[in-house]
Amino acid sequence: MRKRVLVANRPRLVRDLLAALLAGQPDLEVVGELYDEKDLVPAVEALAPDVLVVGLDESDQVPAICATLLVKRPDLKILGVAVDRNISVFFWADVEVRSRSIENSERGLLEAIRGGRNSSLFFATPDSTKPN
């Protein structure tokens, strides 16, 4: 079964590059592209993606809209990408919202989307020894 991916990233060039990267993957399906954050909640409800790729505006903190979506859809996986700072962070819901930095490369992004929190490409962080 193909994973359904919704791409919601600014600027358009980054969104187009991500969509092109994902479109070439036989096990991934891009179900939509968004620019405006206000369209995220209705789009996630309507399109039911498995993974949401969003732009990170600030550090590696969970954007408020992502926390809202994870409460509504705990099965949703969110990949945050900040191209200008060369970072990518993967968010998922467990008992609480969790995150982990991932390798910021084509391979890292694809593996995070495919494998979620069990991805072998997560960077080790000081809290990575704590149980997830």
Secondary structure as the mmCIF struct_conf table of DSSP 4:
data_model
#
loop_
_struct_conf.conf_type_id
_struct_conf.id
_struct_conf.beg_label_comp_id
_struct_conf.beg_label_asym_id
_struct_conf.beg_label_seq_id
_struct_conf.end_label_comp_id
_struct_conf.end_label_asym_id
_struct_conf.end_label_seq_id
HELX_LH_PP_P HELX_LH_PP_P1 ARG A 2 ARG A 2
STRN STRN1 LYS A 3 ALA A 8
BEND BEND1 ARG A 10 PRO A 11
HELX_RH_AL_P HELX_RH_AL_P1 ARG A 12 ALA A 23
TURN_TY1_P TURN_TY1_P1 GLY A 24 GLY A 24
TURN_TY1_P TURN_TY1_P2 PRO A 26 ASP A 27
STRN STRN2 LEU A 28 LEU A 34
BEND BEND2 TYR A 35 TYR A 35
HELX_RH_3T_P HELX_RH_3T_P1 GLU A 37 ASP A 39
HELX_RH_AL_P HELX_RH_AL_P2 LEU A 40 LEU A 47
BEND BEND3 ASP A 50 ASP A 50
STRN STRN3 VAL A 51 GLY A 55
BEND BEND4 ASP A 57 GLU A 58
TURN_TY1_P TURN_TY1_P3 SER A 59 ASP A 60
BEND BEND5 GLN A 61 GLN A 61
HELX_LH_PP_P HELX_LH_PP_P2 VAL A 62 PRO A 63
HELX_RH_AL_P HELX_RH_AL_P3 ALA A 64 LYS A 72
TURN_TY1_P TURN_TY1_P4 PRO A 74 ASP A 75
STRN STRN4 LYS A 77 ALA A 82
HELX_RH_3T_P HELX_RH_3T_P2 VAL A 83 ARG A 85
TURN_TY1_P TURN_TY1_P5 ASN A 86 ASN A 86
STRN STRN5 ILE A 87 ALA A 93
BEND BEND6 ASP A 94 GLU A 96
STRN STRN6 VAL A 97 SER A 101
STRN STRN7 ILE A 102 ILE A 102
BEND BEND7 SER A 105 SER A 105
HELX_RH_AL_P HELX_RH_AL_P4 GLU A 106 GLY A 115
HELX_RH_3T_P HELX_RH_3T_P3 GLY A 116 ASN A 118
TURN_TY1_P TURN_TY1_P6 SER A 120 LEU A 121
STRN STRN8 PHE A 122 PHE A 122
HELX_LH_PP_P HELX_LH_PP_P3 PHE A 123 ALA A 124
TURN_TY1_P TURN_TY1_P7 PRO A 126 THR A 129
BEND BEND8 LYS A 130 LYS A 130
#
